Amino acid sequence: MLSKRIAFIVAVLLLALSGISYAYQDGDFQIWHTEGQELKFNKNWRMVLEEEFRYCNDASELYYQHYDFGIACDVNKYLTASIEYRQIYEGEKGKFKPEFQPNFNITPKYELYGFKIEDRNRLELKFYDDNREDAVEYRNKLLVKAPWKFTDLGIQPYVSDEVFVRVNGMAFRRNRFAAGVTLDLLKGIRGDIYYMLQSTKQSGRWTDANILGLKLKVSF
């Protein structure tokens, strides 16, 4: 199963690099803006911080924001683990509802013919203070980075695919496919620009969102 997903993602990456692109006309256009900070304690341990803002309705309305902090450990070059807490506010027309979410992450890492592969496994405990039912969700994100870098900015293409499974109910409810590039802006500052197709099951039907993502990460 894992090898088939890797083969699929590598094939899509090669198509993207050859100049073939597809535009999805249905669904909302959104912009997601993410800023991350990383403070290294030593070679293996670091503190991670992240803020993200999402705009829907053709990128005209803020509907989601989260603030995340935690501790990550590079056990070795093949495995990273982290414990984090994410505070989420989501809603329409400025009426945001909170979500309280501790999460646990295990990320095996591989290399195949120069392609760097990460297989992040995340378990989220989702708590609410309204009439929503508390939930447990499993997320698996497979990411493949190309072995090539371009220009002095170190532009590096990648693709990823992430699935969401609601554990209490065993329901597959969301998929995110993304393709983008990372680039080294300055020493310790990395940028990330990507396109994402998000498909979400709501009220028995699937809806799509076309997302332009912009990330900035600063490491100390």
C-alpha positions, 0 to 999 in steps of 0.5 A: 500500500505504501509503495503504491502511494509513493509510486503515485506521488512520484509520478505526479511530481514528474508530470508537474515538473514537465509542465503539465498542470490541471486547474480545478474549477469547482469549489471554493478558492482559499488562501492559507498563510502559515508562519512557523518558528523553531528553537533548537535546544541541541542537535536532537531536541527543539521547540516548535511554534506555528500560527496559521490563518485560512481565508475562504469565499474566494479568499475574502473571509477569515474562517480559521486560525490556529496556534500550535506549540510543542516539543520535537525530537529527531530520534535519528535521521530516520525518525522524528517524534513530537508532542504538540498542543493546537488551539483552533478557532473556526467559524463564519462571519467572525463567530469563531468556535474553539477547539482544544487539540493535543496531538502526537506525531511519529514521522518515519523518514526514508530515501529512495533513488534520491527522493526524500520520503516522510510518512507522518502519522498524527493522532489528534484528541479534539475537545469542544466546549459546545454541542459538538462531540469530542473526537479522536482523529488519525491523519497520515501524510505522505510527502515526497521531495525531489532530489533536485534543487534549482537556483541559488534559492535552493528551490525544491519541488515536492508533492504530498497526500494526506488522509483523515480518518475519524477514529470514533466512527471509523470514517474517512472524511478528508483528503488533501493532495498538494504540490509545491516548492520549498526555498531558502530565502535567508539563513535560517528562513525557509519559504514554502509555496504550494497548491492544495486540493482539499476534498471533505465529506460533509452531510454525505457529499464531497466538496472540494476547495482549491487552496494557495498556501504560503508558509514561512519558517524561521529557525534559531 
